[in-house]
Amino acid sequence: MSVFLLSDDCVFPDPRHAEPDGLLAVGGDLSYERILTAYAHGIFPWYSDNTPILWWSTDPRPIIIPSKVHVSRSLRRLMRKSPFTVTMDTAFSRVIRHCAKTTRPQGEGTWLLPEMIEAYENLHDEGFAHSVEAWQDGKLVGGLYGVSLGGAFFGESMFHHAPCASKVALVTLCRLLTQWNFHFIDCQQTTPHIVAMGATEVPRETFQDMLREAIQVPTRRRKWRDVLNQGNGNDEGNVGQGEAVSL
């Protein structure tokens, strides 16, 4: 196998040609059209400041079925106390910058370089990237962000500054995605954290089949806080207390 060099066209090689570690291609750009094309084919960007843009398709692929997210007894007890106010798409730029300070399991330092942050902010402006925020006493203490395409949510990164804040954000997201009939959350890389939350690994071929079906669903292309506000009348996009999500 070999790593492919991308051209100026938004075209990717077949993910089945990826290296054993998942590396598929190098080069290209971070336009939102190219990134969406990548996600639609089960490919995602991940690189550091000393490499060119790298594109990956890991095998096996960890996914979470939203309705099957695992909520431990201790987390369930915590959520009943409602220690956090959970919102969506109210602080995307702040969330991604907090995530930039969190290392990925297979790398040292940040992988969210300034151009990556800008690319996902563009996706957010275009209605494809979304954030979930957990607040405590008015402070942002946890959250996550990812990309929505059809009936698939591609989880990118999460952070927490208070115990279980990112877990509460993830569970809230899963319960909303269940109501919206999303097929799965793509977790990209397996970690003990996501396994504890109910992630399971599927072969790349199975994932690609699931993805082809999921992207046939119309994409919810807008700020999700606006969608939620239509249902609960909350101007702040709070999904922790309204009717939009049942906790």
C-alpha positions in Angstrom: 0.0 0.0 0.0 1.0 3.6 -0.4 0.0 7.1 0.8 -1.8 9.1 -1.9 -0.9 12.7 -2.8 -4.1 14.8 -3.2 -4.6 17.1 -6.2 -6.5 20.4 -6.2 -9.7 18.5 -6.9 -11.8 17.5 -3.9 -11.4 13.8 -4.7 -10.1 11.1 -2.3 -8.8 7.6 -2.9 -10.8 4.6 -1.8 -10.4 4.3 2.0 -9.7 0.6 1.6 -6.2 1.6 0.3 -5.3 3.2 3.7 -2.1 2.1 5.5 -2.6 -0.3 8.4 -2.5 2.6 10.8 -5.2 4.4 8.8 -3.2 6.9 6.9 -4.6 7.3 3.5 -3.5 10.6 1.8 -1.5 13.7 2.2 -1.9 17.3 0.9 -4.9 19.2 -0.3 -6.4 22.0 1.7 -8.9 22.5 4.5 -11.7 24.1 2.6 -15.1 23.2 4.0 -16.0 21.5 0.7 -13.0 19.2 0.9 -13.5 18.4 4.6 -17.2 17.5 3.9 -16.2 15.3 1.0 -13.7 13.6 3.3 -16.3 12.9 6.0 -18.8 11.7 3.4 -16.3 9.0 2.5 -15.2 8.1 6.1 -12.0 10.1 6.0 -10.9 12.8 8.5 -7.9 15.2 8.8 -5.4 14.9 11.6 -1.9 16.3 11.6 0.6 18.3 13.6 2.6 21.5 12.9 5.6 19.5 11.6 3.7 17.6 8.9 1.6 18.4 5.8 -2.1 17.8 6.0 -2.7 14.1 6.6 -6.0 12.3 5.9 -7.0 9.1 7.8 -9.5 6.2 7.6 -9.0 4.0 10.6 -9.9 0.3 10.8 -11.7 -0.7 12.9 -13.8 2.3 13.5 -15.2 3.2 16.9 -18.8 4.4 16.9 -21.5 5.2 19.4 -25.1 4.4 18.6 -26.8 7.4 20.3 -29.6 5.4 21.9 -27.0 3.0 23.4 -24.7 5.5 25.0 -23.6 4.1 28.4 -24.6 6.2 31.4 -23.1 4.7 34.6 -25.0 4.8 37.8 -22.7 7.5 39.3 -23.1 9.6 36.2 -26.8 9.2 36.2 -26.9 10.3 39.9 -24.8 13.3 39.1 -27.1 14.3 36.2 -30.1 14.1 38.4 -28.5 16.9 40.5 -28.2 19.0 37.4 -24.8 20.5 38.2 -24.4 21.8 34.7 -26.3 23.9 32.3 -25.9 22.3 28.8 -26.2 24.4 25.6 -25.5 23.9 22.0 -23.8 26.2 19.4 -23.5 29.0 21.9 -19.7 29.1 22.2 -18.2 27.1 19.4 -15.0 29.0 19.1 -14.4 28.8 22.9 -15.0 25.0 22.9 -12.6 24.3 20.0 -9.9 26.4 21.6 -10.3 24.5 24.9 -10.1 21.3 22.9 -6.9 22.5 21.2 -5.2 22.3 24.6 -6.2 18.6 25.0 -3.8 16.0 23.5 -5.0 13.2 21.4 -4.1 9.6 22.5 -1.6 9.0 19.7 0.2 12.4 19.7 1.9 14.9 21.8 0.9 18.5 22.0 -1.9 20.1 20.1 -3.3 18.8 16.8 -5.7 21.7 16.4 -3.5 24.1 14.7 -4.8 27.7 13.9 -5.7 26.7 10.3 -7.6 23.7 11.6 -9.5 25.9 14.1 -10.3 28.3 11.3 -11.5 25.4 9.0 -13.9 24.1 11.6 -15.1 27.6 12.5 -16.0 27.9 8.8 -17.9 24.7 8.9 -19.7 26.0 12.0 -20.6 29.2 10.1 -21.9 27.0 7.2 -24.1 25.1 9.6 -22.2 21.8 9.5 -20.1 21.9 12.7 -21.7 22.0 16.1 -20.6 22.4 19.7 -22.1 21.2 23.0 -21.2 23.3 26.1 -21.4 22.5 29.8 -21.6 25.5 32.1 -21.2 25.7 35.9 -21.8 29.0 37.8 -21.6 30.8 34.5 -18.2 29.3 33.5 -17.5 27.0 30.6 -16.3 23.8 32.2 -16.6 21.2 29.5 -17.8 20.5 26.0 -17.3 18.9 22.7 -17.6 19.7 19.0 -18.0 17.7 15.8 -19.5 17.7 12.3 -23.0 16.7 11.3 -23.6 15.2 7.9 -26.9 13.5 7.1 -27.7 11.1 10.0 -24.0 10.9 11.1 -22.2 13.0 13.7 -18.5 13.0 13.5 -17.1 13.6 16.9 -13.8 15.6 16.8 -12.7 16.4 20.3 -13.9 17.2 23.9 -12.6 18.8 27.0 -13.5 19.2 30.7 -12.4 21.5 33.5 -14.9 20.0 36.0 -15.4 16.3 36.7 -17.8 14.6 34.2 -18.6 17.8 32.4 -17.7 16.4 29.0 -19.6 13.2 29.8 -22.7 15.1 30.5 -22.3 17.0 27.3 -21.9 13.8 25.3 -24.9 12.1 27.0 -27.0 15.2 26.2 -25.9 15.1 22.6 -26.7 11.4 22.3 -30.2 11.9 23.6 -30.8 14.7 21.2 -29.4 12.7 18.3 -31.6 9.8 19.3 -34.7 12.0 19.1 -33.5 13.2 15.7 -32.9 9.6 14.5 -29.2 9.9 13.9 -27.6 6.6 13.0 -24.3 6.9 14.8 -21.5 9.1 16.2 -18.1 8.4 14.6 -15.4 8.5 17.3 -12.5 8.1 14.8 -10.1 6.6 17.3 -10.6 4.2 20.2 -9.9 5.4 23.7 -10.8 4.0 27.1 -13.0 7.1 27.6 -15.3 6.5 24.7 -15.4 2.8 25.3 -16.6 3.5 28.8 -19.4 5.6 27.2 -20.5 2.8 25.0 -18.4 3.0 21.9 -17.9 -0.2 19.9 -15.5 -1.0 17.1 -16.8 -2.0 13.6 -14.7 -3.0 10.6 -14.1 -0.3 8.1 -16.3 -2.0 5.5 -19.2 -2.1 7.9 -18.6 1.5 8.8 -18.6 2.6 5.1 -21.9 0.7 4.6 -23.4 2.5 7.6 -22.1 5.8 6.4 -23.5 5.5 2.9 -26.9 4.9 4.4 -26.6 7.7 7.0 -25.6 10.5 4.5 -28.8 9.9 2.6 -30.6 11.6 5.4 -31.1 15.4 5.0 -28.4 17.4 7.0 -29.6 19.6 9.8 -27.7 22.6 8.4 -28.2 25.4 10.8 -27.3 26.4 14.3 -28.8 23.8 16.5 -29.6 26.2 19.3 -32.0 27.8 16.9 -33.7 24.5 16.2 -33.9 23.8 19.9 -35.3 27.2 20.7 -38.2 26.6 18.4 -39.1 23.7 20.7 -38.4 25.0 24.2 -38.7 28.8 23.8 -35.3 29.3 25.5 -33.3 32.2 24.0 -30.1 30.8 25.4 -30.3 27.5 23.7 -30.4 25.6 27.0 -31.1 21.9 26.4 -30.6 20.8 29.9 -33.9 22.0 31.3 -36.2 22.4 28.3 -38.3 19.9 26.3 -35.8 19.3 23.6 -33.8 16.7 25.4 -34.9 14.3 28.1 -32.2 13.8 30.8 
